[in-house]
């Protein structure tokens, strides 16, 4: 049994989540204390600038300063989590460290997350596992999503099949799970989660706001069908593509029609688009009745409302937030990397062909041992 810390900073680039977990990397999963820190505005801007540079160059040319600052913020969160849990570094076996994703292009064999695994290990005094995606991509896979095996382990614990587990972060991904065997789970990115909404809000408010908090704009807005159809048309090559498949935020773009709307209607339209992509990414004959929602995107009630509206046109859905069935919807992404760190350390696959399209199951992850600074 391993005591692990999972760390996750998503494509929304708003901060870092951390969680404590005891697991055998298989079915035993006991999550514990959680904690988050938010990035300040200056660091968010630095990350966006690094993202632009890396995406343009298609190689990791992020500055050492940004990488070190990001890593040190992760180390700070680990120390705060240990203090909250009344633990010391020697109590922890592993840190699962995703790092900050800046670019993902599996078609060209590229996936870039910044963060210094060795520095994090040195700063915390704990073994660190990072770089979870590269091995899968080298093995012909998408390198994403990494959530499905963990989602499967969670719903197996509560015998909740068949089910769709939808994580709505910057990009939304779905796990379709019919049982507890590897051939009974598939997963893929469905399209935007919050990324387009956040991008629009940052533009519209000149970086005074970063997201549609609690759906305050979208709740009073009206969906513009012209703009919605343009968004669907623009993403249709991906929506019609067979899975396995995955996305980079740069694959998702706003359309001119959105900028001609008031902020309320624009947000309602973009929130509808997120829900549309999630539901219509799944063939009708594969739609389960049970749906479990996890991730920060579901704090926006407008996305949830539109998801239900789209689903009831096709099935009689049972929609639950993860917390309603004993799971942690807010910290599930951080949990994923605690769990995958354990699996990597124990030489268990962290990706499978049915999810990523890799030729064989992929072990993945690089282990760093603490060294004296």
GIKAJO-V826224 format. One record per residue. N is the residue number from 1. SS is DSSP state (2 for helix, 1 for strand, 0 for the rest). NEAR is the number of other C-alpha atoms within 8 Angstrom. Layout:
n->N ss->SS near->NEAR
n->N ss->SS near->NEAR
//
This chain:
n->1 ss->0 near->5
n->2 ss->1 near->10
n->3 ss->1 near->12
n->4 ss->1 near->17
n->5 ss->1 near->16
n->6 ss->1 near->18
n->7 ss->1 near->18
n->8 ss->1 near->14
n->9 ss->1 near->14
n->10 ss->0 near->12
n->11 ss->0 near->12
n->12 ss->0 near->10
n->13 ss->0 near->10
n->14 ss->0 near->9
n->15 ss->1 near->10
n->16 ss->1 near->14
n->17 ss->1 near->13
n->18 ss->1 near->17
n->19 ss->1 near->17
n->20 ss->1 near->14
n->21 ss->1 near->15
n->22 ss->1 near->13
n->23 ss->1 near->15
n->24 ss->0 near->11
n->25 ss->0 near->12
n->26 ss->0 near->8
n->27 ss->0 near->10
n->28 ss->0 near->8
n->29 ss->1 near->11
n->30 ss->1 near->7
n->31 ss->1 near->9
n->32 ss->1 near->8
n->33 ss->1 near->9
n->34 ss->1 near->10
n->35 ss->1 near->10
n->36 ss->1 near->9
n->37 ss->1 near->8
n->38 ss->1 near->7
n->39 ss->0 near->10
n->40 ss->0 near->6
n->41 ss->2 near->6
n->42 ss->2 near->6
n->43 ss->2 near->8
n->44 ss->2 near->11
n->45 ss->2 near->8
n->46 ss->2 near->9
n->47 ss->2 near->10
n->48 ss->2 near->8
n->49 ss->2 near->8
n->50 ss->2 near->13
n->51 ss->2 near->11
n->52 ss->2 near->8
n->53 ss->2 near->10
n->54 ss->2 near->14
n->55 ss->2 near->10
n->56 ss->2 near->6
n->57 ss->2 near->8
n->58 ss->0 near->8
n->59 ss->0 near->7
n->60 ss->0 near->8
n->61 ss->0 near->8
n->62 ss->0 near->11
n->63 ss->0 near->7
n->64 ss->2 near->6
n->65 ss->2 near->6
n->66 ss->2 near->11
n->67 ss->2 near->12
n->68 ss->2 near->10
n->69 ss->2 near->8
n->70 ss->2 near->10
n->71 ss->2 near->14
n->72 ss->2 near->10
n->73 ss->2 near->8
n->74 ss->2 near->11
n->75 ss->2 near->11
n->76 ss->2 near->8
n->77 ss->2 near->13
n->78 ss->2 near->11
n->79 ss->2 near->9
n->80 ss->2 near->9
n->81 ss->2 near->13
n->82 ss->2 near->11
n->83 ss->2 near->9
n->84 ss->2 near->8
n->85 ss->2 near->7
n->86 ss->0 near->6
n->87 ss->0 near->8
n->88 ss->0 near->8
n->89 ss->2 near->9
n->90 ss->2 near->7
n->91 ss->2 near->7
n->92 ss->0 near->12
n->93 ss->0 near->10
n->94 ss->1 near->15
n->95 ss->1 near->15
n->96 ss->1 near->17
n->97 ss->1 near->13
n->98 ss->1 near->13
n->99 ss->1 near->12
n->100 ss->1 near->13
n->101 ss->1 near->12
n->102 ss->1 near->12
n->103 ss->1 near->15
n->104 ss->1 near->10
n->105 ss->1 near->10
n->106 ss->2 near->12
n->107 ss->2 near->6
n->108 ss->2 near->5
n->109 ss->0 near->8
n->110 ss->1 near->12
n->111 ss->1 near->12
n->112 ss->1 near->10
n->113 ss->1 near->11
n->114 ss->1 near->11
n->115 ss->0 near->10
n->116 ss->0 near->9
n->117 ss->2 near->12
n->118 ss->2 near->10
n->119 ss->2 near->8
n->120 ss->2 near->13
n->121 ss->2 near->15
n->122 ss->2 near->13
n->123 ss->2 near->10
n->124 ss->2 near->11
n->125 ss->0 near->10
n->126 ss->0 near->14
n->127 ss->0 near->12
n->128 ss->1 near->15
n->129 ss->1 near->17
n->130 ss->1 near->13
n->131 ss->0 near->11
n->132 ss->0 near->11
n->133 ss->0 near->11
n->134 ss->2 near->11
n->135 ss->2 near->12
n->136 ss->2 near->17
n->137 ss->2 near->15
n->138 ss->2 near->8
n->139 ss->0 near->10
n->140 ss->0 near->9
n->141 ss->0 near->14
n->142 ss->0 near->15
n->143 ss->0 near->14
n->144 ss->0 near->12
n->145 ss->0 near->13
n->146 ss->0 near->9
n->147 ss->0 near->9
n->148 ss->2 near->13
n->149 ss->2 near->10
n->150 ss->2 near->10
n->151 ss->2 near->10
n->152 ss->2 near->13
n->153 ss->2 near->11
n->154 ss->2 near->11
n->155 ss->2 near->10
n->156 ss->2 near->12
n->157 ss->2 near->8
n->158 ss->0 near->6
n->159 ss->0 near->6
n->160 ss->0 near->8
n->161 ss->0 near->10
n->162 ss->0 near->11
n->163 ss->1 near->13
n->164 ss->1 near->13
n->165 ss->1 near->13
n->166 ss->1 near->12
n->167 ss->1 near->10
n->168 ss->1 near->15
n->169 ss->0 near->14
n->170 ss->0 near->13
n->171 ss->1 near->16
n->172 ss->1 near->16
n->173 ss->1 near->14
n->174 ss->1 near->14
n->175 ss->1 near->15
n->176 ss->1 near->11
n->177 ss->1 near->14
n->178 ss->0 near->9
n->179 ss->0 near->10
n->180 ss->0 near->10
n->181 ss->0 near->6
n->182 ss->2 near->7
n->183 ss->2 near->6
n->184 ss->2 near->9
n->185 ss->1 near->17
n->186 ss->1 near->11
n->187 ss->1 near->15
n->188 ss->1 near->15
n->189 ss->1 near->13
n->190 ss->1 near->13
n->191 ss->1 near->13
n->192 ss->1 near->14
n->193 ss->0 near->12
n->194 ss->0 near->15
n->195 ss->2 near->13
n->196 ss->2 near->12
n->197 ss->2 near->12
n->198 ss->2 near->12
n->199 ss->2 near->10
n->200 ss->2 near->9
n->201 ss->2 near->13
n->202 ss->2 near->13
n->203 ss->2 near->8
n->204 ss->2 near->8
n->205 ss->0 near->8
n->206 ss->0 near->7
n->207 ss->0 near->9
n->208 ss->0 near->6
n->209 ss->0 near->8
n->210 ss->0 near->9
n->211 ss->0 near->10
n->212 ss->0 near->13
n->213 ss->2 near->6
n->214 ss->2 near->7
n->215 ss->2 near->11
n->216 ss->0 near->8
n->217 ss->0 near->12
n->218 ss->2 near->16
n->219 ss->2 near->10
n->220 ss->2 near->9
n->221 ss->0 near->12
n->222 ss->0 near->9
n->223 ss->0 near->10
n->224 ss->0 near->9
n->225 ss->2 near->7
n->226 ss->2 near->7
n->227 ss->2 near->11
n->228 ss->2 near->13
n->229 ss->2 near->8
n->230 ss->2 near->10
n->231 ss->2 near->11
n->232 ss->2 near->9
n->233 ss->2 near->7
n->234 ss->2 near->7
n->235 ss->2 near->9
n->236 ss->2 near->8
n->237 ss->2 near->7
n->238 ss->2 near->6
n->239 ss->2 near->11
n->240 ss->0 near->7
n->241 ss->0 near->7
n->242 ss->0 near->5
n->243 ss->0 near->6
n->244 ss->0 near->11
n->245 ss->0 near->11
n->246 ss->0 near->11
n->247 ss->0 near->10
n->248 ss->0 near->10
n->249 ss->2 near->11
n->250 ss->2 near->6
n->251 ss->2 near->6
n->252 ss->0 near->10
n->253 ss->0 near->6
n->254 ss->0 near->8
n->255 ss->0 near->9
n->256 ss->2 near->6
n->257 ss->2 near->9
n->258 ss->2 near->9
n->259 ss->2 near->8
n->260 ss->0 near->6
n->261 ss->0 near->9
n->262 ss->0 near->7
n->263 ss->2 near->9
n->264 ss->2 near->13
n->265 ss->2 near->15
n->266 ss->2 near->15
n->267 ss->2 near->13
n->268 ss->2 near->16
n->269 ss->2 near->15
n->270 ss->2 near->11
n->271 ss->2 near->13
n->272 ss->2 near->14
n->273 ss->2 near->12
n->274 ss->2 near->14
n->275 ss->2 near->13
n->276 ss->2 near->11
n->277 ss->2 near->12
n->278 ss->2 near->14
n->279 ss->2 near->10
n->280 ss->2 near->8
n->281 ss->0 near->9
n->282 ss->0 near->8
n->283 ss->0 near->7
n->284 ss->2 near->6
n->285 ss->2 near->4
n->286 ss->2 near->6
n->287 ss->0 near->9
n->288 ss->0 near->9
n->289 ss->0 near->10
n->290 ss->1 near->12
n->291 ss->1 near->13
n->292 ss->1 near->12
n->293 ss->1 near->14
n->294 ss->1 near->16
n->295 ss->0 near->13
n->296 ss->2 near->10
n->297 ss->2 near->12
n->298 ss->2 near->11
n->299 ss->2 near->7
n->300 ss->0 near->12
n->301 ss->2 near->10
n->302 ss->2 near->12
n->303 ss->2 near->13
n->304 ss->2 near->10
n->305 ss->2 near->8
n->306 ss->2 near->12
n->307 ss->2 near->13
n->308 ss->2 near->10
n->309 ss->2 near->8
n->310 ss->2 near->11
n->311 ss->2 near->11
n->312 ss->2 near->9
n->313 ss->0 near->6
n->314 ss->0 near->7
n->315 ss->0 near->8
n->316 ss->0 near->7
n->317 ss->0 near->11
n->318 ss->1 near->7
n->319 ss->1 near->9
n->320 ss->1 near->10
n->321 ss->1 near->10
n->322 ss->2 near->12
n->323 ss->2 near->8
n->324 ss->2 near->7
n->325 ss->2 near->7
n->326 ss->0 near->6
n->327 ss->0 near->9
n->328 ss->0 near->9
n->329 ss->0 near->12
n->330 ss->0 near->8
n->331 ss->0 near->12
n->332 ss->2 near->11
n->333 ss->2 near->10
n->334 ss->2 near->13
n->335 ss->2 near->16
n->336 ss->2 near->12
n->337 ss->2 near->15
n->338 ss->2 near->18
n->339 ss->2 near->15
n->340 ss->2 near->12
n->341 ss->2 near->16
n->342 ss->2 near->15
n->343 ss->2 near->14
n->344 ss->2 near->14
n->345 ss->2 near->9
n->346 ss->0 near->7
n->347 ss->0 near->7
n->348 ss->0 near->9
n->349 ss->0 near->11
n->350 ss->0 near->14
n->351 ss->1 near->14
n->352 ss->0 near->13
n->353 ss->2 near->11
n->354 ss->2 near->12
n->355 ss->2 near->14
n->356 ss->2 near->17
n->357 ss->0 near->11
n->358 ss->0 near->16
n->359 ss->0 near->8
n->360 ss->0 near->7
n->361 ss->0 near->11
n->362 ss->1 near->12
n->363 ss->0 near->12
n->364 ss->0 near->13
n->365 ss->0 near->12
n->366 ss->1 near->8
n->367 ss->1 near->9
n->368 ss->1 near->10
n->369 ss->0 near->10
n->370 ss->0 near->12
n->371 ss->0 near->7
n->372 ss->0 near->4
n->373 ss->0 near->4
//
